[in-house]
Amino acid sequence: MKPITSWAQLPDFENAAAENAFWQEHEMDPRLMAASIHVADSRESTTITLRFDPRMLSRIKRIARSRFLNYQSMMKQWLAERLEDEMKKP
């Protein structure tokens, strides 16, 4: 097997058969794969503004308090869970 040590070594494949033939003789160098993994930094976030009906926000805060959570963190958790559910749909 010939190792691929640079992304530039990957050709543009004409079709799936050509890609399959290429990978029969080549493999990714583990260091290249490890270098491509992006580790999210907790400081990488964007501030947004959402407008809520005051009663809805009050209910959200009440639920968060009952769970000993910050209401914004709880809302982010809810959104993350819903996003995962949505991504699973075909």
C-alpha positions as CSV (number, residue, x, y, z in Angstrom):
1,M,0.0,0.0,0.0
2,K,1.2,3.5,-0.9
3,P,0.6,6.0,1.9
4,I,-1.1,9.3,1.2
5,T,0.8,11.9,3.2
6,S,-0.7,15.1,1.7
7,W,-4.2,16.1,0.6
8,A,-2.6,17.2,-2.7
9,Q,-1.8,13.6,-3.5
10,L,-5.5,12.8,-3.9
11,P,-6.6,12.9,-7.6
12,D,-9.9,14.1,-8.9
13,F,-11.8,10.8,-9.5
14,E,-13.8,10.5,-12.7
15,N,-16.2,8.0,-11.2
16,A,-16.6,5.6,-8.3
17,A,-14.8,2.8,-10.1
18,A,-11.7,5.0,-10.5
19,E,-11.8,6.0,-6.8
20,N,-12.2,2.3,-5.8
21,A,-9.2,1.3,-7.9
22,F,-7.1,4.1,-6.4
23,W,-8.0,3.0,-2.8
24,Q,-7.1,-0.6,-3.6
25,E,-3.5,0.5,-3.8
26,H,-3.3,3.5,-1.5
27,E,-4.1,4.3,2.2
28,M,-4.3,7.5,4.3
29,D,-1.3,8.2,6.5
30,P,-2.5,8.2,10.1
31,R,-0.7,11.5,10.8
32,L,-2.6,13.2,8.0
33,M,-5.9,11.9,9.3
34,A,-5.0,13.0,12.9
35,A,-4.1,16.5,11.7
36,S,-7.4,16.8,9.9
37,I,-9.5,16.4,13.0
38,H,-10.8,19.7,14.3
39,V,-11.2,19.9,18.1
40,A,-13.9,22.4,18.9
41,D,-12.7,25.2,21.2
42,S,-15.3,26.3,23.8
43,R,-14.4,29.9,22.9
44,E,-15.7,29.2,19.3
45,S,-19.2,30.4,19.7
46,T,-21.4,33.1,18.2
47,T,-23.7,35.3,20.1
48,I,-27.2,35.5,18.7
49,T,-30.4,37.3,19.9
50,L,-33.7,35.5,20.2
51,R,-37.0,37.2,21.1
52,F,-39.3,35.2,23.3
53,D,-42.7,35.9,24.6
54,P,-42.1,36.8,28.3
55,R,-44.4,34.0,29.5
56,M,-42.5,31.4,27.5
57,L,-39.1,32.7,28.8
58,S,-40.5,32.5,32.3
59,R,-41.6,28.9,31.8
60,I,-38.1,28.0,30.4
61,K,-36.4,29.6,33.3
62,R,-38.7,27.8,35.8
63,I,-37.9,24.4,34.1
64,A,-34.1,25.2,34.2
65,R,-34.3,26.2,37.9
66,S,-36.1,22.9,38.7
67,R,-33.2,21.0,37.0
68,F,-30.5,23.2,38.6
69,L,-29.4,24.4,35.2
70,N,-28.6,27.8,33.6
71,Y,-31.6,28.4,31.3
72,Q,-29.3,29.3,28.4
73,S,-27.3,26.2,28.8
74,M,-30.5,24.1,28.9
75,M,-31.8,25.8,25.7
76,K,-28.5,25.0,24.0
77,Q,-28.8,21.4,25.1
78,W,-32.3,21.2,23.8
79,L,-31.2,22.7,20.4
80,A,-28.3,20.2,20.2
81,E,-30.6,17.3,20.9
82,R,-33.1,18.4,18.3
83,L,-30.4,19.0,15.7
84,E,-29.2,15.4,16.2
85,D,-32.7,14.2,15.7
86,E,-33.1,16.2,12.6
87,M,-29.8,15.0,11.1
88,K,-30.9,11.4,11.5
89,K,-34.0,11.9,9.3
90,P,-33.5,11.0,5.6
